[in-house]
Amino acid sequence: MAAIDIRELGKRYTGKKGAVVEALQGVSLAVEQGEVFGFLGPNGAGKSTTIKCLMGLIRPTSGSAAINGMAITDAAARRQVGYLPENPAFYDYLGAEEYLQFVGGIFGMAEELVARRSEELLKLLELWEARRRPIRSYSKGMVQRVGLAQALIHDPGICILDEPMSGLDPIGRALVKEIILDLKKRGKCVFFSTHITDDVEKVCDRVGVISKGRLRVVDSVENILQQGLEGYQVRLQRADGAHEELFVGKEGLQPFIQQALAEGCAIERIEPRRKDMEAFFLETVAG
């Protein structure tokens, strides 16, 4: 049973002057427990619409989805999920600590457990010193980290995060990546949307690219990067002591090495040169 199971999901809006907007068109996708899945797409592609359908914030026009086998129309399904919206908004007169107590209470957690989890998360996300300050005084990055804390407070089995790195500085982004990888180690399912390809390449097992409401491709990050291999950058030392760096096509590496060794060269370094996730993303969207 997949942690998240989406089948032929569609969402249609009626815009100005009766114009029909197909925000989602037949999106089908399954994400397993213990997997980090990156949902990649340009702005307006349908990432947030898909997530809002999963969280019951909007109703799909067609298709269905389930969380751990329970239909998304069942409120009990959402109790298993930690959700970070794209633009989190809180009762900004509360401090982070008080807000987490409020969220823990909604999930029916014992006060002692909420207090312990709040301390762990606020220290982890570097909010401990500011825990009693009103959220209205927080920076955008701090608000984003409060959003992540409230998504994790009840230790959910599934985390659905809409643009979790948005507004974070490089240190904050690195911290969130570490948290996502830790969730994976603990067997959690993490489904997050982004348009930042580097984030996907660093932490995801698989990636799906959505464009204009259609899911264009789903593949493993490893396979995408392997298929993008263009060749190798080889540094060698000639018999006369001179150093040289050459590019060798992926099919020609073995004969090149054999010839170089036969000529008395020493191979100092071989580095693969490949298209990165950004190139794959741009080619997919353009295609």
C-alpha positions in Angstrom: 0.0 0.0 0.0 1.5 3.3 -1.1 1.7 6.1 1.5 0.3 8.5 -1.2 -1.7 7.2 -4.1 -3.0 9.7 -6.7 -5.1 8.4 -9.6 -6.2 10.5 -12.6 -6.5 13.6 -10.5 -8.0 16.6 -12.3 -9.0 20.1 -11.2 -10.8 22.6 -13.4 -11.5 26.2 -12.6 -13.7 28.7 -14.3 -11.9 31.9 -14.7 -12.8 35.4 -15.9 -15.5 35.6 -18.6 -16.2 31.9 -18.2 -12.7 30.8 -19.4 -11.9 27.2 -18.3 -8.6 26.7 -16.6 -7.3 23.0 -16.4 -5.1 23.3 -13.4 -4.6 19.5 -13.2 -5.1 17.0 -16.0 -5.1 13.3 -15.2 -2.2 13.3 -12.6 -1.4 9.8 -11.4 1.4 9.1 -8.9 2.3 6.7 -6.1 4.8 7.5 -3.3 6.0 4.8 -1.0 6.7 4.9 2.8 10.4 5.7 3.4 10.7 7.6 0.2 11.6 11.2 -0.4 9.7 12.4 -3.5 10.4 15.8 -5.2 7.5 17.4 -7.0 9.2 19.7 -9.5 7.7 22.3 -11.7 7.6 26.0 -12.7 5.4 28.5 -11.0 1.7 27.8 -11.9 2.4 24.2 -13.0 -0.1 22.6 -10.6 2.2 21.7 -7.6 0.2 23.5 -4.9 -3.1 22.6 -6.5 -2.2 18.9 -6.2 -1.1 19.3 -2.6 -4.2 21.3 -1.7 -6.4 18.4 -3.1 -4.4 15.9 -1.0 -5.0 18.0 2.1 -8.7 18.5 1.5 -8.4 22.2 1.1 -9.9 22.1 -2.4 -11.9 19.3 -4.1 -10.7 17.7 -7.3 -12.9 17.9 -10.3 -12.1 14.3 -11.3 -10.0 11.3 -10.1 -9.2 10.2 -6.6 -6.4 10.1 -4.1 -5.6 8.2 -0.9 -3.3 8.5 2.1 -2.2 5.1 3.6 -5.2 3.6 1.9 -7.7 6.1 3.2 -9.5 8.4 0.8 -8.6 12.1 1.1 -12.2 12.8 1.7 -11.8 11.1 5.1 -10.6 13.5 7.8 -8.9 10.6 9.6 -6.4 10.3 6.6 -5.1 13.8 7.3 -4.3 13.0 10.9 -1.4 11.0 9.7 0.1 13.9 7.7 2.4 16.7 8.7 1.6 19.6 6.3 3.5 22.7 5.5 1.6 25.1 3.2 3.3 27.3 0.6 2.6 30.5 2.5 2.2 29.6 6.2 0.2 32.0 8.3 -0.2 31.7 12.0 -1.8 33.5 15.0 1.0 36.0 15.0 0.4 37.3 18.5 1.5 33.8 19.8 5.1 32.8 20.3 6.4 29.7 18.5 6.3 27.6 21.7 2.7 28.6 22.5 1.6 27.9 18.9 3.1 24.4 19.0 1.2 23.7 22.2 -2.0 24.8 20.3 -1.2 22.5 17.3 -0.3 19.6 19.6 -3.6 20.0 21.4 -5.5 19.8 18.1 -3.8 16.4 17.5 -4.8 15.2 20.9 -1.2 14.9 22.2 -0.5 14.8 26.0 0.9 18.1 27.4 4.1 16.4 28.5 4.7 15.0 25.0 3.9 18.4 23.4 6.4 20.1 25.7 9.1 17.6 25.0 8.6 17.6 21.2 8.3 21.4 21.1 11.7 21.8 22.9 13.3 19.3 20.5 12.0 21.0 17.4 12.6 24.6 18.5 16.2 23.8 19.3 16.7 21.8 16.1 15.3 24.6 14.0 17.2 27.3 16.0 14.1 29.0 17.3 14.6 28.3 21.0 15.8 31.7 22.0 12.9 33.4 20.2 10.2 30.9 21.3 8.3 33.4 23.5 8.5 36.3 21.1 5.3 36.9 19.1 5.5 35.4 15.6 4.8 38.8 14.1 8.3 39.8 15.0 9.9 36.9 13.2 11.7 37.1 9.9 10.3 35.2 6.8 12.8 32.4 7.3 11.9 32.1 11.0 8.2 31.9 10.1 9.0 29.1 7.6 10.8 27.2 10.3 7.8 27.5 12.6 5.8 26.1 9.8 8.1 23.1 9.6 8.0 22.6 13.4 4.2 22.5 13.4 4.2 20.0 10.6 6.5 17.7 12.6 5.1 18.2 16.1 3.0 15.0 16.1 5.7 12.9 14.5 3.7 12.0 11.4 4.4 9.1 9.1 3.9 11.3 6.0 5.1 14.8 5.5 3.7 16.9 2.7 5.7 20.1 2.3 4.9 22.8 -0.2 8.0 24.8 -1.0 9.8 24.0 2.3 13.0 25.9 1.4 11.1 29.1 0.5 12.5 32.2 2.2 15.4 30.3 3.9 19.0 31.4 3.8 21.7 28.9 2.7 22.1 27.8 6.4 18.4 27.3 6.8 18.1 25.3 3.6 21.0 23.0 4.6 19.2 22.4 7.9 15.9 21.5 6.3 17.7 19.1 3.9 19.3 17.4 6.9 15.8 17.1 8.6 14.3 15.6 5.4 17.1 13.0 5.2 16.7 12.2 8.9 12.9 11.6 8.3 13.8 9.3 5.5 16.2 7.3 7.7 13.3 6.9 10.2 11.1 5.4 7.5 8.9 8.4 6.9 7.4 9.4 3.6 8.3 13.0 2.5 6.6 14.6 -0.5 7.7 18.1 -1.2 7.2 20.6 -4.0 9.8 22.9 -5.3 11.2 24.7 -8.3 14.7 24.6 -7.0 16.4 21.7 -8.8 19.4 21.6 -6.5 17.2 20.7 -3.5 15.8 17.7 -5.4 19.1 16.4 -6.6 20.5 16.4 -3.0 17.7 14.7 -1.0 15.2 12.9 -3.3 14.9 9.3 -4.3 12.5 10.1 -7.1 11.3 13.2 -8.9 8.1 14.0 -10.8 8.0 17.0 -13.2 4.7 18.7 -13.7 4.0 21.4 -16.3 0.8 23.0 -17.3 -1.2 20.7 -15.1 0.2 17.5 -16.6 2.7 15.1 -15.0 5.4 14.9 -17.7 7.8 12.4 -16.2 8.5 10.4 -13.0 11.9 8.8 -12.5 14.6 8.2 -10.0 17.2 10.9 -9.4 20.0 8.3 -9.9 18.6 7.2 -13.3 18.2 10.8 -14.4 21.7 11.7 -13.6 23.1 8.5 -15.1 21.2 9.1 -18.4 22.6 12.7 -18.4 26.2 11.4 -18.5 28.0 13.1 -21.3 31.5 11.8 -20.8 34.6 12.1 -18.6 37.1 14.8 -17.7 40.5 13.0 -17.5 43.7 14.5 -16.1 46.9 12.6 -17.0 50.6 13.0 -16.8 52.6 12.3 -19.9 55.8 10.3 -20.0 57.8 13.6 -20.3 56.2 14.8 -17.1 53.7 17.3 -18.7 50.2 17.4 -17.3 47.2 17.4 -19.6 43.4 17.5 -19.1 41.1 16.1 -21.7 37.4 15.4 -22.3 36.6 11.9 -23.3 33.2 10.7 -24.6 31.4 8.2 -22.4 31.8 5.4 -25.0 35.5 6.1 -25.5 36.9 6.0 -22.0 38.2 2.4 -21.9 40.1 2.6 -25.2 41.5 6.0 -24.2 42.9 4.7 -21.0 44.4 1.7 -22.7 46.1 3.9 -25.2 47.3 6.4 -22.6 48.8 3.6 -20.5 50.5 2.1 -23.5 52.1 5.5 -24.2 53.5 5.6 -20.6 51.0 8.1 -19.2 49.8 8.1 -15.7 46.1 8.7 -15.1 45.7 11.2 -12.2 42.0 11.8 -12.2 38.8 10.7 -13.9 35.6 12.8 -13.3 32.2 12.1 -14.9 30.7 15.1 -16.6 26.9 15.0 -16.8 23.8 17.2 -17.2 22.5 18.2 -13.8 18.9 18.2 -12.6 18.3 21.7 -13.8 19.2 20.7 -17.4 16.8 17.7 -17.2 14.0 19.9 -15.8 14.4 22.6 -18.4 14.4 20.0 -21.2 11.4 18.3 -19.8 9.4 21.5 -19.5 10.4 22.7 -22.9 9.5 19.3 -24.4 
